[in-house]
Every structure is written in C-alpha cells, then in structure tokens.
Amino acid sequence: MSGDGRVVVGEADAPDSGGIALVGFSWAGGSMTGLGVLEFGTTSSASAVNEDGTIIVGTGDDDVEPAGIIWENGAIEKLASGFEPEHPAGITPDGNVIVGQSAQTAYFRVRDPELVGTMKPLDGATSCRATAVSANGTVAVGWCSMNGTPRAARWAVEDDAPAEDLGTLTGSGESRALATDETGTRIVGDANGEAVVWLDGTTPESLAAVLTAAGADLAGLEPAVATGISADGRTIVGYGQRGDRVEAFIARLP
C-alpha cells in the first residue's frame, strides 16, 4: 500500500487466462487497474509501491525468464541489474531505493545516482532476502536461511558490513523481519509462529506481551504475524488467530 493509503498493489488472475496466469494490479479510488506485462512476458506481480502510488515494483517474466519490473507513472520497464532473476520487495517513499532478492542474495538498487549491489549474508546462511527498506533508504530488513530455517536480519544499505542477526524470541527457532519504520529502528515480523516487534532494533519481543503490558485488551486475539509498521513506529498491522478464525489487526503503541 502507498504511504498515503490511496493505492494498493498486488496480483490477480489475468483476463482470459482461466486463472492460469497472474498480472499485477493497482487499486485506487474504488477502481482496479491491470498493470500489464513486459513485451515478451505473460505474467506480472506487483509487490511494493512508493508514497504517492506513482512508482510500483514487482516481478514478471520476460520471454519465459523471470525479471524485476518497475511501473512508473503507468509505463512498464524491466529492471536490468545484472543480478537476474531480480525480485523487488521493498521501496522507499520517494521511489529511489529498492530492495529484494536476486539469485538467493539480498540486494539493493539506488536509482539516482545509479548504484546496484548485494548485501552480505549472516555467517553460515545459504540465502537471504530483503523484504523492506526504511523510509530514509539507509536500512533494509528481511531474513537469511540458516540450514532451511529463516533468521531475521538487518542491513545497512550501501555498507559492505555483514548482515546483523536480529535473533529470535527464545534464542532458537525461526524469525523474519517484514517491515521497518522511517529510520530502521523499530522492526516488525514474526518468530516461532508469533508476531514480534523489535522496539530498539536489536531485541525481538512478543507483540502480544508488549501490547498487554501497555494496557491493551487483546480479547482473545493471538497475533501471529506483524506485516507492517508506520513511519513513526507506533502503528502496527498484521494478522492473527481468534478462536478458529484468522483476523487482521491494527495496534497502536504508546
């Protein structure tokens, strides 16, 4: 969703495909618009959008081969990075910094001045994926695979330093960082099936425990995954379990 809340992006069944092919879409003002595909492509998927909805990134195919895509003011273009296949996952509000995964490696792309690079993995990781970037473009978050188990990680964009291990709730198990605030300090995601928040950017805490300590009544909701956080780090969205139902939630920290 765009920063101003007016544009939502994703993927839907392509017209006349019988549900076989998908195409990226944007939704604004009650109207859904297909974003199209590359000249030699058949599918596309939109994964992130900038502040005002004018720049969208995602993936698709280009003559069968997977490719990163950017839509800017309605025009579609292939992201040629040299790191094919490219899978963009996050973008800054101004649309200048993009992060994602390419060939099992977390990468970043700065559009102006043009710069593309990979980000170092956690020690022992077999693959990494950046899922989001801070609004100021300096911090990326995501996870690395450690023997098949995801481990939340943070990177300093354009810095050659290794990824920072964000840990798990219990010191073992799995964790993923999915979104971050304006400066890359507060981070949200999940760990061992529970929604988590890194209030200080280094130590994961149970979101349910943080909210309960702040006086919130969860009324039986068990937050499972925190998928987004506002620029100021105070509003968190995600989904969880209430009884036998999966429910979306929005939580506001003091």
N, C-alpha and C positions, 0 to 999 in steps of 0.2 A: 504494500500500500504506500502511496506517496505520502510525504511528510505532512502535507496539508489535508490529508484524509479524503481527497476528492477522486483519486484514481486508484483502482485495484487492478492487479495484473495476475495472469495465470495461464492455464491451458484448458482447452475444451475440444470436443470432437470436431474435426474438420468437416465442413459441409460436403455432403455426398460421399463421405468416406465409409459410411456404415459403421462408424466407431473404430475403424482400424487405425486411422491417422489422427494426430492431435495438432492443433495450431494455437499459437499464443494469442491472448486477447487482452484488451484493456476495457475496464468498465468505468464509466464516468457519467454523472448526471442521469442515471437510470438507463443508460444505453450501453450495450456491449458491442465492441468492435473487434473483428478479427485483425490481427497484426500482419498476416501474410507469412510467406516463406521466402528463402533465398531463391535466386533464379533457377538453380538446378536442384532445389530441395523439394521435399514433400511434407515435412513436419517442422514445427517450432514450438517452443515453450518459453514463456516469459517468467523470470524468477525474481527480478528486483526493479524498482523504479525510483527515480530521484524525487526531490522535494515537491516540484510542481507538476510532475507527471509527463514532462516533455521528453525525458530520456529513459528508455527501458532496455534492460539487458536480459539475455537468456540464451538458450541453445536451440539448435536445429540440425538439419542435415544439409550438406552441400554436395550433390552428386554422390549420395549414399554416405559419405564421410561425415561424422559429427563435427559441428563447428559452433563457436561462440557467435552470438548475434547482438547487434545494437540497433535499436529503433530510436531515431532522433527526429522529433517533430514529424513523425509519420513515415519517414524514409528508413528503409531497412538496409543494413550493411553487415558484411562479415567482419568479425574481429580477427584480423590476421596478426598473430602474435609470435609465431614460431614455436609455440608451446601446444600445438594441436594434440588431441582434441581439447578445446577450451570450454569450461563450464562456469560461466559467471554466476555468482550467488549473492553478492552484495555491492552496493553503490553508494557513494556519498550524496548528500543533498544537492550539491552543485553538479553532480554527474562526472566529476573529474577523476575520481579514483574508483576502480573496480577491483573486486577480489573474488577468488573462486578456486577451482581445482583444474589442473591440467596434468594428464599423464601421472596420476597418483601424487601430485605435488601441489601444495598450496602456492598460489601466485598472486601478484598484484599487477595492476595496469594503471599508470598515470597518463592521462590523455594530453595534458598540456602543462609543462613540456613533456613530450612523449617519452615514456620510460616503462619498460616491462621487465619484471624479474620474478624469480621464485623465492620462496621463504623457507628457511631451514626447518627440518622436522625435529620433533623430540628425539632424543637419543633412543635408538632401538626401534623407531617407528618404521613401518613398511609403506605407509601412505599418509597423506594429510589433506585436509580440505578446509579452506577458509569459507565461512558462511556469512560473515557480516563485517562491516568496517565502521569505525567511529565517524561521526559527522565531520570532524576536522581532518579525517583521512590519515591519521597517524598510527592507528591501532587496528589490527584485524584480529578476529576471534574465529574459532572453529574447533576442530579436533584432529587428532592423529590416531591411526590404528596401531595398537600395540598387540601384536600376535592375534589380530582379529577383534580386539576389544577397543572401542573408542575411548580416547582420553582428551578432555578439554584442553585447549591450548590458546595462547595469545601470542601475537607477533607485533613487533614494531615495524610498520611499513617502511620500506626503503632502508632498513637496517639489516646488516648481514649477520646479526646475532641469532643464535638458535631460538626455537620456539620456547615459550615459558609454559611449564606444566602447571595447570590450574587445579589439579588434584581431583579427589572425589570426596563424597560425604564421609565415608568410612575408612579412607586410606587405601581401599581396594575397590574392585569392580569397575564400572564404566561411568563416563561423563561426557557431555557435549556442551560446548558453548554455542549458542544460536543467535544471540543479539547483544548489542552493547550500546551504551549511552553516548553522548556527544564527545566525550574525551577518552573513552575506552576504559573508564574506571569501574563503573557498575556493569556487570555482565549477567545474563540470564541463560538458562538452558535446562538440562536435566541430568540426573545421576541416579543410577540404580532404580529407575522407574519413578523417580520423584522430581518435581520441579525444584530448581535451585537458583539461588542468586548469589553472586559474588559482590558483596557490598563494597569491599575495599579493593576489588580486582585481583585478589590473591587467594582468599579462603572461601570455599563453597559453603553455603548454609541452606538448610531446608527452607523453602519459601513459606511453607505452611507454618513452620516454627517461628519465622520472622514475623509473619502476619499475626499469629496468635499472641506473640509477645507484645505486639503493638496494640493489642486490644480488639483485633478483628474476630468476628464470629464467622467461621467458615461453614457453619450449618451443614456439616456432613460432607462437604466437598474435599476431595483429596487431590490437590494439584499434581498433575503428572509431568507436564512439560510446559515451561515458560518459553514462548516463541518470540516475544518482542518486548522492547522497553523504550520508553520515551527519551527524548534528548536530555531532559533534566534528570533522568534516572529514577523518577518517582512513580511512574505508571507502568505496570507490567501486564501483559496479556498472555494467554495460553489456554490450555485445556486440561481437564482432569476428570475424575470419576466421582459421581454422587450416586451411591447405590449401584444399580445396574445400568446407569446412563452415563454417557460421555457428554460433558458440558464445557462450553467455553467460559472463560472467566476474565475479568479485569480487576486488578488490585492496585491500590494506591498506597504507597509507603509514606510515612510521616516525614 
